[in-house]
């Protein structure tokens, strides 16, 4: 099983970063802070695929260099891939907070749709 983490990134434009381990990197999407409660309740939200992050961030909370704010983990755990094709990335999450199915539609593009179901 691979690891994932969701960070709350507090900065001028606060958001959440969803990061999933793949090889030596973390595939990363951000979710607008205002949409996060909808995401947790199972509603589809718009996400943005951003640059991959270093695996260092799986276990990191604290300040980000160059005055880019701070991050804190709001959930972490393990995942298994259920489906991965050119349009859909579905993961079964076993986290501290989230347990269920995470779906990212058009996962390699921005914008994409992201939702979670128990």
N, C-alpha and C positions, 0 to 999 in steps of 0.2 A: 504494500500500500504506500501511496505517496502522500506528502503533507500539503496542507493548504493553510493560509492565514487570511484574515480580513482585518486590515488596519483602519483605524480612524485617523486620517491625516488632517491635523489642524493647522491651517495656514490662512492666508488672505481669502482663498477660495476653498474652504474645507470640503472634504469628500471622503469616501471610503475606497480603499484599494483592496480588491480581491486578487490574491496571488496564489497560483497553484504550481507546485513543483513539477518540472518536466526536465529530466536530465540534470544539467548543471545550472539551470536557470529557473526563474519564476515567471511564468506567463502572467501578465498583469492587466486588469481592467479597472477603471475607476467608475464609481457610482456616485452620483450627486448626493450630497448630504440630505437634501430635502426629499429625496426619493427612497432613502434607506428604510424607513418604516414600512413603506409600501412593499419593498423587496421582502422584508421579514414576514409580512402578512400574505405573501404569495402572489402579489400583483406583478406583472411584467414591468420592468423599468428599463430605461435606456442606459446603456453602459458605453464606455469608450475604451477600446483596446489601446494601451499605451506601451511604452518600451518595457521590455523584460527587466526584471530586477535580479539582484544577486541573492543567492540562497541565504545569505547573512540575515535578511529581513524576516525569515521564518520565525526567529526567536528574539527579534529586536523590538524594544519600545524605548522611545527617548527622542532627543533632538536630531534633526536632519541637518547636515552640513550646509554651509552658505546661507544660513538664516531662512531655510525653507520650511520652518515649522517643526512640529513634533508628530510622532506616530505612537499609537497605543493599540494593542491587539484587542479587538472586540469578539473575536472567535478564532479558534485554530483547531486543527485535528488532522484527520486522514481522509483520503478519498480513493475511490475506485472509479475507473472509466467505465461507463455503461455504453455510450455511443460516442464516436468521434468520426465525423465525415466532413465534407467541405462546407456544410451549413450548420451542423448541430454538434455541440460538445455537451454531453450529459455526464454528470458526476454524481456518485452516491457519496454524500458527506457523512462522516462520523466525527462530529466536532463536539467541543464543550457546550456550545449553544445550538448549533444547527445539526439536525439529523434528518436526512431526507435527500431529495433529488434536486440538484442544481442544474438548470438548463441555460446554455448560452447559445443563442441563435445568431448566425453570421459571426461566429466567434473570432474570426481573423480580421474582421473589418470594423470600422467605426462609422456610424454608431451601430450597436448591436443591441439585442434584447436579452435581458437576464431575468430569470425568476427562480424562485425556490418553492418547493412543495414538500410538506411533511409526508 
